[in-house]
Structures are given as structure tokens and as C-alpha cells.
């Protein structure tokens, strides 16, 4: 049990951070801590230049997610011989990152969001059906990156959260809801696994925990500096960046282990 302590601590802190963020976002505290009015209305820190269509945070996220997924996949294929389990984890997460990009592309196509509080108030039934279907696919791609989730659970969770995000969750809380669902689901299935993978500690400390903290940076710093450096794109960039650092570390550990084995 002690060998899994760093990963368990990182996941517990991540859960506490996520729940606190969720609690803050749904109470009057949000306007005091997340002071940017545009952020509070849209749920994202968005930089948008009407004169240059490509300078929109959601579209930048699509580029970052796609490029990040491609780079990670190439790294995983090239280094698979050194640590098959860790690089398999990297490959799995490329699916979730692409799903993340898919979600931001939808948001870009519908930017700015409707003034109403939920999609139900603003779209016709046939449009809502397409939005719900897209939302379910979005969650399913994310859950594919968590190999510990049984297939039946994955399908059920995707439908449940896909419906809730569109039909029940206010547009301004979309990011908060998605972040909370994904991070809490990851923590639940990883911490309840009876036997942890050798790279459990590294992934929890280098990916899960930092990503949950970047959400705070985006929300609290949007008014000050985050919008000026691309807005929400810093959150999306943190995910593949953290996984790259994880892959490099596992590659280095594997190289040292192989070197010791070869020494007579």
C-alpha cells in the first residue's frame, strides 16, 4: 500500500480541488473568486478576435488537442519497447484528447453561446437530438482513455452525462461539469482498482493533479492575464504536456533499468 501513497495522495488532493471548484462555481462565491464577467457567463476564459477568425480559444484548443494527440501517439509508438504498459496508457489518452478537441470544435461552431441559460431554451428538438448525440460521443471518447472502466459502465456513463450536460446543466457551468465528471471518474476507478499499475504514481502526480489545479488558474486569472495568453487553451495544453512529461520520465526509468540489467 505504501508504494502507492504518492498516487493516492495526488488523486485525493485532485478530488478535493475538483469538489471545491464545483462548490465555488455553483454558489455566490463564484462572482467573488472568478471575477471576470465573461468567464462567469460562458464558463470558459475565451479570447476571441472578431477580425482574425482563427484567434478564438476554442479553435486554438482544437489545434492544440489534435497536435498534442499526434505527438503523444508518435512518442508512445516509438518508446513502446521500453515500457509497454506506460506507453499503452499514453496511447489510450490520445483518444480522450481528440475527444476534448471535438468538444471545443462544437463550441467554436456555436460561439458565442446563446444568451439563455440552457441549450433546451435555445434549440429546436431535432437540433437538441444532434447536440445530445455529440455530447454522448464526447464523453465516450473521454471514458475510452480510462481502461479500468468496464464497457457497460462506459456506455451508461456516456449517455447519462451526455444527456445531463445538454438538458440539465446551465451553459455557464458546462466546463465545471465536464471537468468534475472526468476527474472524479478517473480518481474513482483508479483508486478502487485492487492492484495499481507500475506507473500509477507518476501519472497521478504529473497529469491528474496539475490539470485540476490549472482550472483554478484559468478561473481566477482570466481577468488578469489568462485571456491575454489564449484563455482556455492553457487548460487543454496542460493535458498533453503533462502526459509528455510522464512518457519521458517512464522512458528514462526504463532505460536505467535496462542499463542495470546489461551490466555484468
Protein Blocks (a to p, Z undefined) as FASTA:
>chain_A
ZZmmmmmmmmmmmmmmmmmmmmmmmmmklmmmmmclklmmnopacdddfklmklcfklmm
mmmmmmmmmmmmmmmmmmmmmommlmmmmmmmmmmmmmmmmmmmmmmmmcccdfbfbfkl
mpcfklmmmmmmmmmmmmmmmmmmmmklcfklmmmmmmmmmmmmmmmmcfklmmmmmmmm
mmmmmmmmmmmpmbacfklmmmmmmmmmmmmmmmmmmmmmmmmmmmmnnpjmlmmmmmmm
mmmmmmmmmmmmmmmmmmmmmpZZ
